[in-house]
């Protein structure tokens, strides 16, 4: 029985690797999600706030860049925010440029220093409960660390 399981698992692995290494399109048609001007096309959702409230002016567009700022926050207080596209996608590749600047907001977890992420296959902002910290999703975790040691992911 174990030999049969191993054979099936090996077959699945081969098919998975083979499917991932198919021919790549050289001229991919990228669709920008961010317009560089404003938050049009995006929903905002923070813990304990109704959809659409940009708690403490956290999400901003400045000089053509989408920025997440905590300069109006006193402490994190377990309030988590998410910016979600209004459009739904089902077959995609995500490409993003990002960087971390400044200090972590007071009350943020040590392991999550300079914490951000790209949540994919996420529930919609309007379906989140008022007290829900995070959407049901898969997250591509982005941790910046403090530069003094390894960054846990």
C-alpha positions as CSV (number, residue, x, y, z in Angstrom):
1,X,0.0,0.0,0.0
2,X,2.9,2.4,0.8
3,X,4.5,1.7,-2.6
4,X,1.2,2.7,-4.3
5,X,1.0,5.9,-2.3
6,X,4.6,6.8,-3.1
7,X,3.9,6.1,-6.8
8,X,0.8,8.4,-6.8
9,X,2.7,11.1,-5.0
10,X,5.6,10.9,-7.4
11,X,3.2,11.2,-10.3
12,X,1.5,14.2,-8.8
13,X,5.0,15.8,-8.2
14,X,6.0,15.2,-11.8
15,X,2.8,16.6,-13.2
16,X,3.1,19.7,-10.9
17,X,6.7,20.4,-11.9
18,X,6.0,19.7,-15.6
19,X,3.0,22.1,-15.5
20,X,5.0,24.8,-13.8
21,X,7.8,24.7,-16.4
22,X,5.6,25.1,-19.5
23,X,6.4,27.7,-22.2
24,X,6.4,31.3,-20.9
25,X,4.9,34.1,-22.9
26,X,7.6,36.7,-23.8
27,X,5.1,39.6,-24.3
28,X,2.8,39.4,-21.3
29,X,0.0,42.0,-21.2
30,X,0.3,43.6,-17.7
31,X,-2.7,45.3,-16.3
32,X,-1.9,47.9,-13.6
33,X,-4.0,47.7,-10.5
34,X,-3.0,51.1,-9.1
35,X,-3.5,54.2,-11.3
36,X,-0.8,56.3,-9.6
37,X,-3.3,59.1,-8.8
38,X,-5.8,58.0,-6.1
39,X,-7.4,55.0,-4.5
40,X,-10.1,54.6,-7.1
41,X,-10.9,50.9,-7.7
42,X,-9.9,50.0,-4.1
43,X,-11.8,49.1,-1.0
44,X,-10.4,49.9,2.5
45,X,-11.2,47.8,5.5
46,X,-9.8,48.2,9.0
47,X,-10.6,46.2,12.1
48,X,-13.6,47.7,14.0
49,X,-14.3,50.1,11.2
50,X,-16.9,49.9,8.5
51,X,-15.7,49.4,4.9
52,X,-14.4,52.6,3.3
53,X,-13.0,54.2,6.5
54,X,-9.4,55.1,5.9
55,X,-8.5,54.9,9.6
56,X,-6.0,57.7,10.6
57,X,-5.3,58.4,6.9
58,X,-3.2,55.3,6.7
59,X,-3.5,54.6,2.9
60,X,-2.3,57.5,0.8
61,X,-1.2,58.3,-2.7
62,X,1.8,60.7,-2.7
63,X,3.9,61.6,-5.7
64,X,2.4,58.7,-7.7
65,X,3.2,56.1,-5.1
66,X,0.8,54.1,-2.9
67,X,1.9,54.6,0.7
68,X,1.0,53.0,4.0
69,X,1.8,55.6,6.8
70,X,1.4,55.4,10.5
71,X,2.4,59.0,11.4
72,X,-1.1,59.7,12.7
73,X,-1.2,56.6,14.9
74,X,-0.3,56.6,18.7
75,X,-0.1,52.7,18.8
76,X,-1.2,49.7,16.8
77,X,-3.9,48.5,19.3
78,X,-4.5,45.4,17.2
79,X,-6.1,47.4,14.4
80,X,-5.2,45.9,11.1
81,X,-6.0,47.5,7.7
82,X,-6.4,46.1,4.2
83,X,-6.6,47.7,0.8
84,X,-8.5,45.4,-1.6
85,X,-9.2,45.7,-5.3
86,X,-12.9,46.1,-6.2
87,X,-12.3,44.0,-9.3
88,X,-12.1,40.2,-8.9
89,X,-9.3,38.2,-10.6
90,X,-9.0,34.5,-11.1
91,X,-6.0,33.9,-13.3
92,X,-3.1,36.3,-12.7
93,X,0.5,37.0,-11.9
94,X,1.3,39.8,-9.4
95,X,4.3,42.1,-9.8
96,X,5.0,44.7,-7.2
97,X,7.8,47.0,-6.1
98,X,7.9,47.9,-2.4
99,X,10.2,49.2,0.3
100,X,10.0,49.9,4.0
101,X,10.9,53.2,5.5
102,X,10.5,54.8,8.9
103,X,9.9,53.2,12.2
104,X,7.4,50.6,13.3
105,X,4.2,51.9,15.0
106,X,4.2,51.4,18.8
107,X,2.6,48.2,19.8
108,X,3.6,46.2,16.7
109,X,4.8,42.7,17.3
110,X,8.6,42.2,17.3
111,X,8.4,39.3,14.8
112,X,6.4,41.5,12.4
113,X,8.8,44.4,12.3
114,X,8.1,46.2,9.0
115,X,5.3,43.9,8.2
116,X,3.3,44.0,5.0
117,X,1.9,41.5,2.5
118,X,0.0,40.8,-0.6
119,X,-3.2,38.9,0.1
120,X,-4.4,36.8,-2.8
121,X,-7.6,34.8,-3.3
122,X,-9.1,37.0,-0.5
123,X,-12.6,37.4,0.6
124,X,-14.1,40.8,-0.3
125,X,-13.9,43.8,2.0
126,X,-17.7,44.0,2.2
127,X,-17.9,40.4,3.4
128,X,-15.6,41.0,6.4
129,X,-17.1,41.3,9.9
130,X,-16.6,44.5,11.8
131,X,-14.3,42.8,14.4
132,X,-12.4,40.6,11.8
133,X,-8.6,41.3,11.9
134,X,-7.7,39.7,8.6
135,X,-9.6,38.5,5.5
136,X,-9.7,34.9,4.7
137,X,-6.9,34.7,2.1
138,X,-3.5,33.4,1.1
139,X,-0.8,35.9,2.0
140,X,2.5,36.6,0.3
141,X,4.3,37.8,3.4
142,X,6.7,40.8,3.2
143,X,8.8,41.4,6.3
144,X,11.5,44.1,6.3
145,X,13.3,43.3,9.5
146,X,15.5,45.7,11.3
147,X,18.7,44.8,9.5
148,X,20.3,43.1,12.5
149,X,19.5,39.5,12.0
150,X,17.4,37.0,10.0
151,X,13.9,37.9,9.0
152,X,11.3,35.3,9.9
153,X,8.6,34.7,7.3
